[in-house]
């Protein structure tokens, strides 16, 4: 009997090792649509050849960029051959074929040859990203890695995204982010096959882009004397500012082009415009008043006036953007625009009479209509706006960013309008992700990694006939409490990685257990790229109602790290593998000191110990 038990344990152990090794061989994020495992490995060596079978210059560019990437980490100078038949015992071939989707690709990886097949260079680029993820994580090192076997596991992959729009927004208006960091942010998006960088460039607290016709936008509007935050008059007495020159913009856009990321610029109007009004008060509803770049957060009442001068200003600004941003989409913001000053203004009241309305909100629709017409006719662009642009009547050609839940998107798609899903409770990455009492100050809600991953952009109640109007999904990093690149990375990652799979995979193809295991190698990749990500994945998370003052409180403990158990204590002592095993929600009385930690079945502790006195 004992021998049978030993054999059974050995079989189970071998099975677990097999499962673990399988996960390590194919830890691709986002998960490919179809992957067939094969035995063996392709060896990347100094003599490996990159062969481009097409004369398409975009494919050649992808191959050359790949060769440069490989040289950085491996030290190998990989030759790129275009169209010639060259005999090689180790080669990666780019094949162009007709009939595949814009971002679709296939990979055939055998021991001596890798074939990347696609109809476009975009698809080929995503094939390259998958190859990089199949390589050891050191492929992302900035230095030549030593003693690494550059092996790629054999397999067959057919892959394409579920949604065409897979974006991340970064707010650089509240806190200016350096040019090199913006490039790194784009690099991280492309690594995970996210294809849109929504760049929030203007707001009440700063104007971040050079407009040559209006130099005071950056001379005045890009600096604030200090930062006061929410609901306080106490500032930090530290000036903050900065802006991107048009040359900076060209450099970043070109970098994004190489990474197949579309940059969508956002110029806020008619609200969230205090920085612009400080520079050019004649744009304001009350131009005789004094305006300063806002030092605090929140919604400001000072907004743009619907005048000929204002519309000319906006047309001039966007006209300077046209040569800089080739994106088919331009964002005009349109959110959180108080109507108080429009109601107070004699000019606006007269304009409302001409328009035959008593609702000041119709003036916002006037802004949307005017800019939509201008951007379409003069720039060939489609307007994107936050979902308030629907509030006083839809402009059908615009695209709605549905951030106040799913209802605005539902309203849009039933009017045959496109929507991008970014509901704050799933997609706002400036929310807390671990312990709201111990993490640095953030926006008030709680959004752990698992909740982000489990989101899907198409709601269960949406009619299938409307699915086509949902373009995709976008994560948003607002920076009121995110003062520097390190904080951006901490708040954004790994939650942005989860969103990459949300946008790439169909609902039935998503699997949290699989994702959580693939994240083990992903963290190694992020380490190689020197990303200051959150460690919440490794630690026990306390889920309870922070506002509830009645005891006992219901406490749930969760841990994202796979194949672990949670052990806890209630007397303040340090938990061990022998402490009580968490199996169901706890009822916690006031004053109780809970400590918890994850443990692998071997007894090895995971992450750090977390504790809370209730």
Secondary structure, 3 states (H helix, E strand, C coil): CHHHHHHHHHHHHHHHHHHHHHHHHCCCCCCCCEEEEEEEEEECCCCCEEEECCCCHHHHHHHHHHHHHHHHHHCCCCEEEECCCCCCCCEEEEEECCCCCCCCEEEEECCCEEEEEECCHHHHHHHHHHHHHHCCHHHHCCCCCCCCCCEEEEEEEEECCCCCEEEEEEECCCCCCCHHHHHHHHHHHHHCCCCEEEEECEECCEECECCCCCCHHHHCCCEECCCCECCCCCCCCCCEECCECHHHHHHHHHHHHHCCCEEEEEEEECCCCHHHHHHCHHHECCCCCCCCCCCECCCCCCCECCCHHHHHHHHHHHHHHHCCCCCCEEEEECCCCCCHHHHHCHHHHHHHHHHCCCCCHHHHHHHHHHHHHHHHHHHCCEEEEEHHHHCCCCCCCCEEEECCCCHHHHHHHCCCCEEEECCHHHHECCEECCCCCCCCCCEEEECCHHHHHCCCCCCCCCCHHHHHHEEEEEEEECCCCCCCHHHHHHHHCCHHHHHHHHHHCCHHHCCHHHHHHHHHHHHHHHHHCCCCCCCHHHCCEEECCCCCCCCCEEEEEECCCCCEEEEEECECCCCCCCCEECCCCEEECCCCEEEEEEEECCCCEEEEEEEEEC
